[in-house]
């Protein structure tokens, strides 16, 4: 459920309205509940998943850092139709080559509000997308609160999209 992040199961046959469908996830409203449906459950809405993620095995070779940022741009806050990169929620992304091959990616990100219960879900989306990038064998996403997020951290494109310019 949004914004609490607590699991919710709609009864079979419940009519829902899709209010957002970005990055392969869906925000729906039904029976007075707003919820996020992950891409792995899109078939419950009668929708084929938009993207496939790669497995962690065999993740060797170099990592294209631009691909990491593009992967993170496919992650969205379920209440805001702007990706987490343009919202300014990603503070840092570092790649460390591992001795056994592959690469570890460490990300520091924040949320638009400290009380947001969707933090773990959004961070999990970022992690999942990064595992899909060639050469990535380990990912650690940390939610931080310093500095506190504010609207000035958004890209101009995000501000324009949200009508703040």
C-alpha positions as CSV (number, residue, x, y, z in Angstrom):
1,X,0.0,0.0,0.0
2,X,1.1,3.5,-0.7
3,X,2.5,5.4,1.2
4,X,2.8,2.9,4.2
5,X,4.6,0.2,2.3
6,X,2.6,-2.5,4.0
7,X,1.5,-5.5,1.9
8,X,-2.0,-5.6,0.6
9,X,-3.9,-8.2,-1.4
10,X,-6.9,-7.2,-3.5
11,X,-9.7,-9.7,-3.7
12,X,-10.1,-11.5,-7.0
13,X,-12.3,-9.4,-9.3
14,X,-11.6,-6.1,-7.6
15,X,-11.7,-3.3,-10.1
16,X,-8.7,-1.0,-10.0
17,X,-7.7,2.1,-11.9
18,X,-4.1,2.3,-13.0
19,X,-2.9,5.8,-12.2
20,X,0.8,5.3,-13.1
21,X,2.6,2.8,-15.2
22,X,6.3,3.7,-15.3
23,X,9.4,1.6,-15.2
24,X,7.5,-1.6,-15.3
25,X,5.6,-1.0,-12.1
26,X,2.0,0.1,-11.7
27,X,0.3,2.3,-9.2
28,X,-3.4,1.4,-8.8
29,X,-6.4,2.5,-6.8
30,X,-9.2,0.2,-5.9
31,X,-11.6,-0.2,-2.9
32,X,-10.2,3.1,-1.5
33,X,-6.6,1.7,-1.4
34,X,-3.6,3.0,-3.4
35,X,-1.1,0.2,-4.1
36,X,2.0,-0.5,-6.1
37,X,2.0,-3.6,-8.3
38,X,5.5,-4.8,-9.2
39,X,6.3,-5.9,-12.7
40,X,6.5,-9.6,-11.6
41,X,2.8,-9.3,-10.7
42,X,1.7,-7.4,-13.8
43,X,-0.2,-10.4,-15.1
44,X,-2.7,-9.9,-12.3
45,X,-3.7,-6.7,-14.2
46,X,-3.7,-8.6,-17.5
47,X,-0.4,-7.0,-18.6
48,X,2.8,-8.7,-19.8
49,X,5.9,-7.6,-17.9
50,X,7.7,-4.8,-19.8
51,X,11.2,-5.7,-18.9
52,X,13.2,-8.8,-18.0
53,X,16.0,-8.7,-15.4
54,X,19.2,-10.6,-15.8
55,X,20.4,-13.1,-13.1
56,X,23.4,-12.4,-10.9
57,X,25.3,-15.5,-12.2
58,X,28.1,-14.8,-14.7
59,X,28.3,-11.1,-14.0
60,X,31.8,-10.6,-15.2
61,X,33.6,-7.9,-17.1
62,X,33.6,-4.1,-16.9
63,X,30.5,-2.0,-16.1
64,X,29.4,0.9,-18.2
65,X,28.5,3.5,-15.6
66,X,26.1,5.2,-18.0
67,X,24.1,2.0,-18.1
68,X,23.9,2.1,-14.3
69,X,22.4,5.5,-14.4
70,X,20.0,4.5,-17.2
71,X,18.9,1.5,-15.2
72,X,18.2,3.7,-12.1
73,X,16.2,6.0,-14.4
74,X,13.7,3.2,-14.9
75,X,12.8,3.4,-11.2
76,X,9.9,5.6,-10.0
77,X,8.4,6.8,-6.8
78,X,4.9,5.3,-7.1
79,X,3.3,8.6,-6.3
80,X,5.4,10.9,-8.5
81,X,5.7,10.4,-12.3
82,X,9.4,11.2,-12.4
83,X,12.3,8.7,-12.1
84,X,14.4,8.6,-9.0
85,X,17.5,10.1,-10.8
86,X,15.7,13.2,-12.1
87,X,14.0,13.6,-8.7
88,X,17.5,13.9,-7.2
89,X,17.1,10.9,-5.0
90,X,20.3,9.2,-6.0
91,X,23.2,10.8,-4.2
92,X,26.0,8.5,-5.1
93,X,26.8,5.5,-7.3
94,X,30.2,3.8,-7.0
95,X,31.6,0.8,-8.8
96,X,34.2,-1.4,-7.2
97,X,35.8,-4.2,-9.3
98,X,35.9,-7.5,-7.3
99,X,38.9,-9.8,-7.1
100,X,36.9,-12.8,-8.1
101,X,35.5,-11.0,-11.2
102,X,32.4,-8.9,-11.5
103,X,31.7,-5.6,-9.9
104,X,30.0,-4.3,-6.7
105,X,27.8,-1.2,-7.1
106,X,27.2,0.9,-4.0
107,X,24.4,3.4,-4.1
108,X,23.4,6.1,-1.6
109,X,19.9,7.4,-2.1
110,X,17.2,9.2,-0.2
111,X,13.4,9.6,-0.3
112,X,11.3,12.7,-0.7
113,X,10.0,12.3,2.9
114,X,11.6,10.5,5.9
115,X,8.3,8.9,6.8
116,X,7.8,7.3,3.5
117,X,7.0,3.6,4.0
118,X,7.9,2.8,0.3
119,X,11.6,3.4,0.9
120,X,12.5,-0.3,1.0
121,X,10.4,-1.0,-2.1
122,X,12.0,1.9,-4.1
123,X,15.5,0.9,-2.9
124,X,14.7,-2.7,-3.9
125,X,13.6,-1.6,-7.4
126,X,17.0,0.2,-7.8
127,X,18.8,-2.9,-6.6
128,X,17.0,-5.1,-9.0
129,X,17.6,-2.8,-12.0
130,X,21.3,-2.6,-11.2
131,X,21.6,-6.3,-11.1
132,X,20.3,-6.3,-14.6
133,X,23.4,-4.3,-15.9
134,X,26.1,-6.4,-17.5
135,X,29.1,-6.9,-15.2
136,X,27.3,-6.3,-12.0
137,X,27.6,-9.1,-9.5
138,X,26.8,-7.3,-6.2
139,X,24.7,-4.3,-5.3
140,X,24.2,-2.4,-2.0
141,X,21.6,0.3,-1.9
142,X,21.6,2.5,1.3
143,X,18.9,4.9,2.1
144,X,20.4,8.0,3.7
145,X,18.9,11.2,5.2
146,X,21.9,13.6,4.9
147,X,21.5,15.8,3.1
148,X,17.7,16.0,3.5
149,X,16.1,16.0,0.0
150,X,14.5,19.2,-1.3
151,X,13.0,20.3,-4.6
152,X,16.1,22.1,-5.7
153,X,17.7,18.6,-6.1
154,X,15.4,17.8,-9.0
155,X,16.6,18.2,-12.6
156,X,15.1,21.0,-14.7
157,X,13.2,18.3,-16.7
158,X,11.6,16.9,-13.5
159,X,10.6,20.4,-12.3
160,X,9.1,21.1,-15.7
161,X,7.3,17.8,-15.8
162,X,5.8,18.5,-12.3
163,X,4.8,22.1,-13.2
164,X,7.3,23.7,-10.9
165,X,9.0,25.8,-13.5
